[in-house]
Structures are given as structure tokens and as C-alpha cells.
Amino acid sequence: MIERIHTSDVEPDADEVAIAGHVHEIRDLGGLVFLIVRDREGLIQIVFKEEREPELFEAVQDVGAEDVVRVVGEPLESDQAPGGVEIAPTEYEVIDEAESPLPLEISKDIEVDLSTRLDNRALDLRKPETLAVFTLRSELITAMEEWFEAEGYVDIKTPLISKGGAEGGAELFPILYYNQDAFLSQSPQLYKQMLMASGYEAVYETGTAFRAEDFATSRHVSEIAMFDVELAYIDDHDDVMDVQEESLRYALREVAENAERELDLLDVDLEVPEDDFPRITFDEALDILETEFGHFPDDPTDLDTKGEKLLGEHFEEQGHPAFFVVGYPDEKFYYMQDVPDDEIASRKFDLIYKGQELSSGGQREHDVERMVEVMEAEGVETANFEFYIEALSYGTPPHGGYGLGIDRLVQKVADLDNIKEAIMFPRDPNRLEP
């Protein structure tokens, strides 16, 4: 490995240090050249003085933006430098030169359309603000995984190739699997339930799902990062919401405490919701939309994008960025619904965070006979789900779970305009590269 330390580890008045990174900015003031070098952890200033080190001063005259350099020198305290420290160099080398001109400006805050940024993603990912987004993303995923590991959940991996879809409504990506037709997975739903029947009791998965829907929105992509959870021996859907609420609160708290630099860079004031997340019924949600906003979703069985946004405004005014909507009608066969004595149509819920649906979940139907009746009533080909029905036929405890969209969570936490900004290399109907 090349000997170096990260810029964040450089302390003023310490012994000689070595750093390496990309040239972020160059300022030539005649007999003085300021070189700002960027690595994953931040920026550091290198000061070349002609009278102090003429050979190094001569060598730095040919440096270009985004060249990869290594510098050895003495760290000195400086109020004007990034991080309050600069380096007086004793050694300097260019490891690799960048082509010029750059197709995308890295150091200056110049507004560029998202398509251009994504076309030049390798450069865009170098921007400190972009790097901050993916540091937040990593912190969020790590924190959620930590919470579930501590609670005894089993980390699982389910297939990304399947014979059919779990949700039926969304379009599927067909593939040729040897000599058979198959599809990219749209959800690990069925496999999570099978594991509940197998006695695993509590599982989570950080995985990928695919949706072949034709869309053009700021909240949809074709390849989705998902955080899926399933737990057994529950009383009802409230147990599942309890788990989601506690784990999300923990993850947001960890990010607020451990990613202050990234949040500051993105100018985000992250609010950790310490109060209980409100839980309202689907009918109550429709009533709020009608009475307070005069809004009526086109589909009477679901909330639309505008409805979610308006409900988000309603609850944020009360200090609640996150809330649950429970009891959607006409739900998919694997949700428990039309339960005697229930005042809601189903035990299915959505979590809405900052005006956008973040996850869907609920209590599953573990009575196979009843589930098959619903499948047949909905026109679902039970022959396509024989492996699933059989797995649940040998005794299955009451269970439930949810799937949380990681990309949407990052979008909302980082306050991004478009979900594609929260994904390193996003895929949508018009983008297959880079």
C-alpha cells in the first residue's frame, strides 16, 4: 500500500505526514501556490513557496485539476485552511494525470442538470456533497443492520431470480434462465414467509428488487435497494410497526450523532422523531385529505403521491415527520384482511416519512386455506405459487413484516430532489449505463 494517512487524521504541528488524493483546487499567487487536495475524508491545503522549496514549486506549476498526487510534509496550524491545518511540502509527486478539460466541474458550486451528472457519474461521485450522500447511506444501512443483529434477527439472502412475482401488480423483468423463462425478483416476500414457517422466527435482508414499470418520476427507479424484515409469533400488525418504528429511530439517531460533517455539508438539519409515530387508519387519512385539503385520490383504495405529500405536511406541522397509515382495502392475498371484529379492511400498513411512502408491511395471512380462497377470488394462479403454499401448509406461526426502500430513505434524510441522487449508478427506463 502507498504510505499515507487520510486528511482528517492530519494534526497541526505533528511529525511529517504523507497524504494522497485528487487535486481539488489550484490557486497560483505568483510566488505562492495553494493546492487543495481531496480524499475520501475531506480536504487539505498544501502551500508551495518558491523561496522555501524552489524545486517543488517548479514541479507544481504543471499540476492539473483532478490529478492524483502524493505529498509529504510538515502539518502546520492555519485558520484560513480547510480543517484548520495546512502542509508545508518536502516531497511531491503526480501519481496520475487527469484528462483536461473535465466534462464536469468538481470544485466549484455550479448547477448542473441531473442527467449530465449521471452521464459523468465517476466524476460526480468525487464531489464532497455526493460523497456525503453515500456516507449517510452507509451509516443508515449499518445502523439498521446493527439494530436487528442486536435483537437476534438472522441475516438472510433470498434469490434474485424467480419463476414469478410476489406482488403480481408490478411488471416483471423477464430473463432466460438456461432453457426456462424466469424473472428478476420484485420482492423477497414469499421467501421471508417460508422462513417463518421454517422456524427462523425473525429475519432481515439488505437486498435488491426490480420493477419493470414505465415511469418518469423523482421517486421511482427500476433497480431498488430494499431492507426487508419478517418476524413470527406476533399478536398483530402493531408488533411489526413497533419494530419498524424502533429500528428507524435508532438508525436516524446514529446518523445524527455519527455523520455531523456529512449533514453539515448537505445543509441538513436531521430531526430524530422521539415521540411515537402516529398511527391512523386509511379512512382517517382520506378524511384528513378531504376536510383539510379538499383532495380526493383517484384510486379510492390507495393514497396517491399528492395525498402522501399533503398528509406529510399535516403531520410535520404537529412535529411528526413519520407516521403509519393502516388498513388499506382490497389488498394482496398474503395480507391478513377482513378479520372479524377488526374496524379496518386489512392489517396492511404504509410508513410515510417526510411526505413519501417509505415502506409497506403488515400481518400476513398464515391460514393457508383462507389464503388460497383469497388467491382464487383475486384470480391468482395458485399453480404458480405451489412451493409457497406447500411451505406454509405444515404449520406456520402468526407473522408479519415489511420492506423499506433504502433509496427513498436516503433521499429523504439527505433532502435530495431526485431518488437517483441517492443511488451510485441508478437504473430507470432510459438509463442502462454507466
C-alpha positions as CSV (number, residue, x, y, z in Angstrom):
1,M,0.0,0.0,0.0
2,I,1.1,3.6,-0.7
3,E,2.1,5.2,2.6
4,R,-0.3,7.9,3.6
5,I,-2.9,9.0,6.1
6,H,-6.4,10.5,5.4
7,T,-6.7,14.2,5.5
8,S,-9.0,14.0,8.6
9,D,-6.1,12.4,10.5
10,V,-3.6,15.2,9.9
11,E,-3.0,17.1,13.1
12,P,-1.2,20.5,13.2
13,D,2.4,20.6,14.5
14,A,2.7,16.8,14.3
15,D,5.6,14.9,12.7
16,E,6.0,14.7,9.0
17,V,3.0,13.2,7.3
18,A,2.1,11.8,3.9
19,I,-1.3,12.3,2.2
20,A,-2.6,11.4,-1.3
21,G,-5.7,12.3,-3.3
22,H,-7.1,14.3,-6.1
23,V,-6.3,17.9,-6.8
24,H,-9.5,19.7,-5.9
25,E,-8.4,23.3,-6.4
26,I,-5.3,25.3,-7.5
27,R,-4.6,28.9,-6.6
28,D,-1.5,30.4,-8.1
29,L,-0.5,33.7,-6.4
30,G,2.9,34.3,-8.1
31,G,5.5,33.1,-5.7
32,L,2.9,31.1,-3.8
33,V,0.7,28.1,-4.9
34,F,-2.1,26.8,-2.8
35,L,-3.1,23.2,-3.7
36,I,-6.3,21.8,-2.2
37,V,-6.1,18.0,-2.1
38,R,-9.2,15.9,-1.6
39,D,-9.5,12.3,-0.4
40,R,-12.5,10.4,0.9
41,E,-12.4,12.0,4.3
42,G,-12.1,15.7,3.3
43,L,-9.8,18.5,2.0
44,I,-6.4,19.7,3.0
45,Q,-4.3,22.7,1.9
46,I,-0.7,22.3,0.6
47,V,1.3,25.6,0.4
48,F,4.2,25.7,-2.1
49,K,6.5,28.7,-1.6
50,E,9.0,29.5,-4.3
51,E,11.6,30.8,-1.8
52,R,11.2,27.8,0.5
53,E,11.2,24.9,-1.9
54,P,12.0,26.1,-5.4
55,E,12.2,22.6,-6.9
56,L,8.8,21.6,-5.6
57,F,7.4,25.0,-6.6
58,E,8.6,24.4,-10.2
59,A,7.2,20.9,-10.2
60,V,3.7,22.0,-9.1
61,Q,3.4,24.5,-12.0
62,D,2.2,21.7,-14.3
63,V,-0.4,20.2,-12.0
64,G,-4.0,20.0,-13.3
65,A,-7.4,19.7,-11.7
66,E,-8.2,16.1,-10.5
67,D,-4.6,14.9,-10.9
68,V,-3.8,12.2,-8.4
69,V,-0.9,13.4,-6.2
70,R,1.0,12.4,-3.1
71,V,2.5,14.9,-0.8
72,V,4.9,14.5,2.2
73,G,5.4,17.5,4.5
74,E,5.0,19.2,7.9
75,P,1.5,19.9,9.1
76,L,1.0,23.5,10.4
77,E,-1.9,25.2,12.1
78,S,-3.7,27.7,9.8
79,D,-7.0,29.4,10.5
80,Q,-7.5,30.0,6.7
81,A,-7.1,26.4,5.6
82,P,-9.8,23.7,5.5
83,G,-9.9,21.9,8.8
84,G,-7.5,24.5,10.4
85,V,-4.3,22.8,9.1
86,E,-2.1,23.0,6.1
87,I,1.0,21.2,4.9
88,A,4.4,22.6,4.1
89,P,5.7,20.1,1.5
90,T,9.0,18.3,1.5
91,E,8.1,15.8,-1.2
92,Y,5.6,16.0,-4.1
93,E,4.7,13.6,-6.9
94,V,2.0,13.3,-9.5
95,I,0.8,9.7,-9.5
96,D,-1.6,10.0,-12.4
97,E,-2.7,13.0,-14.6
98,A,-6.3,13.7,-15.3
99,E,-7.5,14.5,-18.8
100,S,-8.4,18.1,-19.5
101,P,-10.8,19.8,-19.8
102,L,-13.1,17.9,-17.3
103,P,-16.6,17.3,-18.6
104,L,-17.9,18.1,-15.1
105,E,-16.7,20.8,-12.6
106,I,-15.9,19.2,-9.2
107,S,-14.6,22.1,-7.1
108,K,-17.0,24.9,-7.9
109,D,-20.6,25.0,-6.9
110,I,-22.0,25.2,-10.5
111,E,-25.6,24.0,-11.0
112,V,-25.6,21.1,-13.5
113,D,-28.7,19.1,-14.6
114,L,-29.0,15.6,-13.1
115,S,-28.7,13.8,-16.5
116,T,-25.3,15.4,-17.1
117,R,-24.2,14.4,-13.6
118,L,-25.3,10.8,-14.1
119,D,-23.7,10.6,-17.6
120,N,-20.4,11.6,-15.8
121,R,-21.1,9.7,-12.6
122,A,-17.5,8.7,-11.9
123,L,-16.6,12.4,-11.7
124,D,-19.8,13.4,-10.0
125,L,-19.2,10.8,-7.2
126,R,-15.9,12.7,-6.4
127,K,-17.8,15.8,-5.2
128,P,-17.7,16.2,-1.5
129,E,-21.5,16.7,-1.4
130,T,-22.1,13.5,-3.4
131,L,-19.7,11.5,-1.3
132,A,-21.5,12.8,1.8
133,V,-24.8,11.3,0.5
134,F,-23.2,7.9,0.2
135,T,-21.6,8.1,3.6
136,L,-25.0,8.8,5.0
137,R,-26.4,5.9,3.1
138,S,-23.7,3.6,4.5
139,E,-24.4,4.9,8.0
140,L,-28.1,4.3,7.7
141,I,-27.7,0.7,6.4
142,T,-25.1,-0.1,9.0
143,A,-27.2,1.3,11.9
144,M,-30.3,-0.7,10.8
145,E,-28.3,-3.9,10.5
146,E,-26.7,-3.3,13.9
147,W,-30.2,-2.9,15.5
148,F,-31.5,-6.1,14.0
149,E,-28.4,-8.1,14.9
150,A,-28.6,-6.9,18.5
151,E,-32.2,-8.0,18.6
152,G,-31.3,-11.5,17.4
153,Y,-32.6,-11.3,13.8
154,V,-31.0,-13.6,11.2
155,D,-29.3,-12.0,8.2
156,I,-30.7,-13.8,5.1
157,K,-30.1,-13.8,1.3
158,T,-33.0,-14.7,-1.0
159,P,-32.9,-15.4,-4.7
160,L,-32.8,-12.6,-7.3
161,I,-34.1,-14.9,-10.0
162,S,-37.6,-16.4,-9.7
163,K,-40.3,-18.1,-11.7
164,G,-42.9,-15.5,-10.8
165,G,-43.5,-12.3,-8.9
166,A,-44.5,-11.9,-5.3
167,E,-46.7,-8.9,-5.8
168,G,-48.4,-9.6,-9.2
169,G,-49.3,-5.9,-9.9
170,A,-45.9,-4.6,-10.9
171,E,-44.3,-5.6,-14.2
172,L,-41.5,-8.1,-14.2
173,F,-38.2,-8.2,-16.0
174,P,-38.1,-11.5,-18.0
175,I,-34.8,-13.3,-18.4
176,L,-33.8,-16.6,-20.0
177,Y,-32.6,-19.0,-17.3
178,Y,-30.8,-21.8,-19.2
179,N,-33.8,-23.3,-21.0
180,Q,-36.5,-21.8,-18.8
181,D,-38.3,-18.4,-18.7
182,A,-37.7,-16.6,-15.4
183,F,-37.8,-13.1,-13.9
184,L,-35.7,-10.8,-11.8
185,S,-37.1,-10.7,-8.3
186,Q,-39.6,-7.9,-7.4
187,S,-39.6,-8.8,-3.6
188,P,-38.3,-11.4,-1.2
189,Q,-41.8,-11.5,0.3
190,L,-42.6,-15.2,-0.3
191,Y,-39.2,-16.4,0.8
192,K,-39.4,-14.4,4.1
193,Q,-42.7,-16.1,4.9
194,M,-41.3,-19.5,4.1
195,L,-38.6,-18.9,6.6
196,M,-41.2,-18.0,9.2
197,A,-42.8,-21.4,8.6
198,S,-39.3,-23.0,8.8
199,G,-38.8,-21.7,12.4
200,Y,-36.3,-18.8,11.8
201,E,-38.7,-16.5,13.7
202,A,-37.0,-13.2,12.9
203,V,-35.0,-12.3,9.8
204,Y,-33.8,-9.3,7.8
205,E,-32.2,-8.8,4.4
206,T,-30.4,-5.9,2.8
207,G,-31.1,-6.7,-0.8
208,T,-32.2,-5.7,-4.3
209,A,-35.6,-5.7,-6.1
210,F,-36.5,-4.9,-9.7
211,R,-39.6,-3.2,-11.1
212,A,-40.2,-3.1,-14.8
213,E,-42.8,-0.3,-14.7
214,D,-42.6,2.6,-17.2
215,F,-42.3,5.7,-15.1
216,A,-40.9,9.2,-15.2
217,T,-40.9,10.4,-11.6
218,S,-38.4,11.7,-9.0
219,R,-39.2,8.8,-6.6
220,H,-39.1,5.7,-8.8
221,V,-36.2,3.6,-10.2
222,S,-36.1,0.2,-11.9
223,E,-33.4,-1.4,-9.6
224,I,-34.2,-0.8,-5.9
225,A,-32.2,-1.3,-2.7
226,M,-34.5,-2.8,-0.1
227,F,-34.3,-3.5,3.6
228,D,-36.7,-6.4,4.3
229,V,-37.9,-7.7,7.7
230,E,-40.1,-10.6,8.8
231,L,-40.9,-11.7,12.4
232,A,-43.0,-14.6,13.8
233,Y,-45.2,-15.1,16.8
234,I,-46.8,-11.7,16.6
235,D,-50.1,-10.7,18.1
236,D,-51.0,-8.4,15.2
237,H,-49.6,-5.8,12.8
238,D,-48.9,-3.4,15.7
239,D,-45.9,-5.6,16.7
240,V,-44.5,-5.1,13.2
241,M,-44.9,-1.4,13.3
242,D,-43.3,-1.3,16.7
243,V,-40.2,-3.0,15.2
244,Q,-40.1,-0.6,12.3
245,E,-40.5,2.5,14.4
246,E,-37.8,1.5,16.9
247,S,-35.3,0.4,14.3
248,L,-35.8,3.5,12.1
249,R,-35.5,5.8,15.1
250,Y,-32.2,4.1,16.1
251,A,-30.8,4.5,12.6
252,L,-31.7,8.2,12.4
253,R,-30.2,8.8,15.8
254,E,-27.0,7.1,14.8
255,V,-26.7,9.2,11.7
256,A,-27.4,12.4,13.6
257,E,-24.6,11.5,16.0
258,N,-22.0,10.0,13.7
259,A,-22.4,11.9,10.4
260,E,-22.5,15.5,11.6
261,R,-19.9,16.5,9.0
262,E,-21.9,15.0,6.1
263,L,-25.1,16.5,7.3
264,D,-23.5,19.9,7.6
265,L,-22.0,19.6,4.1
266,L,-25.5,18.8,2.8
267,D,-27.0,21.6,4.9
268,V,-29.4,19.1,6.5
269,D,-30.9,19.6,10.0
270,L,-31.9,16.0,10.7
271,E,-34.8,15.6,13.1
272,V,-34.9,12.4,15.1
273,P,-38.6,11.6,15.9
274,E,-38.5,10.7,19.6
275,D,-42.3,10.7,20.0
276,D,-44.4,7.7,19.0
277,F,-45.2,7.7,15.3
278,P,-48.9,8.5,14.8
279,R,-50.9,5.5,13.5
280,I,-54.1,6.4,11.6
281,T,-56.5,4.3,9.6
282,F,-56.8,4.5,5.9
283,D,-60.3,6.0,6.3
284,E,-58.9,8.6,8.7
285,A,-56.2,9.5,6.1
286,L,-58.9,10.0,3.5
287,D,-60.9,12.2,5.9
288,I,-57.9,14.4,6.6
289,L,-57.3,14.9,2.9
290,E,-60.9,15.7,2.2
291,T,-61.6,18.1,5.1
292,E,-58.2,19.9,5.3
293,F,-57.1,19.9,1.7
294,G,-60.1,19.1,-0.4
295,H,-58.1,16.3,-2.0
296,F,-59.6,13.0,-3.3
297,P,-57.2,10.3,-4.5
298,D,-58.2,9.0,-8.0
299,D,-58.0,5.4,-6.6
300,P,-60.3,5.1,-3.6
301,T,-58.3,2.1,-2.4
302,D,-54.9,3.8,-2.2
303,L,-53.1,7.0,-1.5
304,D,-51.6,8.9,-4.4
305,T,-48.4,10.9,-4.4
306,K,-50.1,14.2,-3.7
307,G,-52.1,12.6,-0.9
308,E,-48.9,11.3,0.8
309,K,-47.3,14.7,0.5
310,L,-50.3,16.5,2.0
311,L,-50.5,14.1,4.9
312,G,-46.8,14.6,5.4
313,E,-47.4,18.4,5.7
314,H,-50.3,17.7,8.1
315,F,-48.2,15.6,10.5
316,E,-45.0,17.6,10.2
317,E,-46.8,20.7,11.4
318,Q,-47.6,18.6,14.5
319,G,-43.9,17.6,14.9
320,H,-44.2,14.1,13.4
321,P,-42.1,13.5,10.2
322,A,-43.0,9.8,10.3
323,F,-46.5,8.2,10.6
324,F,-48.3,5.0,9.7
325,V,-51.4,4.6,7.6
326,V,-53.2,1.3,8.4
327,G,-56.0,-0.8,6.9
328,Y,-55.8,-0.5,3.1
329,P,-58.8,-2.2,1.3
330,D,-58.6,-4.7,-1.5
331,E,-55.1,-5.9,-0.5
332,K,-52.9,-8.7,-1.9
333,F,-53.6,-12.3,-0.9
334,Y,-50.7,-12.6,1.6
335,Y,-52.0,-9.8,3.9
336,M,-54.5,-10.6,6.6
337,Q,-57.7,-8.9,5.7
338,D,-61.5,-8.8,6.6
339,V,-60.7,-10.1,10.0
340,P,-63.8,-10.4,12.2
341,D,-64.1,-7.6,14.8
342,D,-61.4,-5.5,13.0
343,E,-62.5,-2.0,12.2
344,I,-60.1,-1.9,9.3
345,A,-60.2,-3.6,6.0
346,S,-56.8,-5.2,6.3
347,R,-53.8,-5.4,8.6
348,K,-51.6,-3.8,5.9
349,F,-49.8,-0.6,6.6
350,D,-47.6,2.0,5.0
351,L,-44.9,4.1,6.7
352,I,-44.9,7.7,5.3
353,Y,-41.8,9.7,6.1
354,K,-41.5,13.4,5.1
355,G,-44.4,13.1,2.8
356,Q,-43.4,9.9,0.9
357,E,-44.2,6.3,1.3
358,L,-41.1,4.6,2.7
359,S,-42.3,1.1,3.3
360,S,-45.2,-1.3,3.1
361,G,-45.9,-4.1,5.5
362,G,-48.4,-5.8,7.8
363,Q,-49.5,-9.0,9.3
364,R,-49.5,-11.9,6.8
365,E,-52.2,-14.5,6.3
366,H,-50.9,-17.7,7.8
367,D,-54.1,-19.7,7.4
368,V,-53.4,-21.4,4.1
369,E,-56.9,-22.4,3.3
370,R,-58.2,-18.9,3.8
371,M,-55.2,-17.5,1.8
372,V,-56.0,-19.8,-1.1
373,E,-59.6,-18.7,-1.1
374,V,-58.4,-15.1,-1.4
375,M,-56.0,-16.0,-4.2
376,E,-58.7,-17.7,-6.2
377,A,-61.1,-14.8,-5.6
378,E,-58.4,-12.4,-6.9
379,G,-57.8,-14.5,-9.9
380,V,-54.2,-15.5,-8.8
381,E,-52.9,-18.7,-10.5
382,T,-52.3,-20.9,-7.4
383,A,-50.2,-23.3,-9.6
384,N,-47.5,-20.6,-9.8
385,F,-47.2,-20.5,-6.0
386,E,-47.2,-24.2,-5.1
387,F,-43.8,-24.0,-3.5
388,Y,-45.0,-21.2,-1.3
389,I,-48.4,-22.7,-0.4
390,E,-46.8,-26.0,0.4
391,A,-44.2,-24.4,2.7
392,L,-46.9,-22.7,4.7
393,S,-49.1,-25.8,4.9
394,Y,-47.1,-27.6,7.6
395,G,-47.8,-25.3,10.5
396,T,-47.0,-21.6,10.3
397,P,-47.0,-19.2,13.3
398,P,-48.7,-15.8,13.1
399,H,-46.1,-13.5,11.4
400,G,-45.7,-10.2,9.6
401,G,-43.0,-7.9,8.1
402,Y,-42.3,-5.1,5.8
403,G,-40.0,-3.9,3.0
404,L,-38.3,-0.5,3.4
405,G,-36.9,1.4,0.4
406,I,-33.4,2.3,1.2
407,D,-33.0,4.7,-1.7
408,R,-36.1,6.6,-0.7
409,L,-34.9,6.8,2.9
410,V,-31.6,8.2,1.8
411,Q,-33.4,10.7,-0.5
412,K,-35.4,12.0,2.4
413,V,-32.7,12.0,5.0
414,A,-30.3,13.8,2.7
415,D,-33.1,16.1,1.4
416,L,-32.5,15.2,-2.3
417,D,-34.7,16.3,-5.1
418,N,-34.5,13.0,-7.0
419,I,-34.1,9.4,-5.8
420,K,-31.4,8.8,-8.5
421,E,-29.1,11.1,-6.5
422,A,-29.3,8.6,-3.7
423,I,-28.0,5.7,-5.9
424,M,-24.5,5.4,-7.1
425,F,-25.4,4.0,-10.5
426,P,-29.2,4.2,-10.9
427,R,-31.3,2.3,-13.4
428,D,-34.5,3.6,-14.9
429,P,-36.4,3.0,-18.2
430,N,-33.9,5.3,-20.1
431,R,-30.6,4.6,-18.3
432,L,-28.6,1.4,-18.6
433,E,-25.1,2.9,-18.2
434,P,-22.9,3.8,-16.6
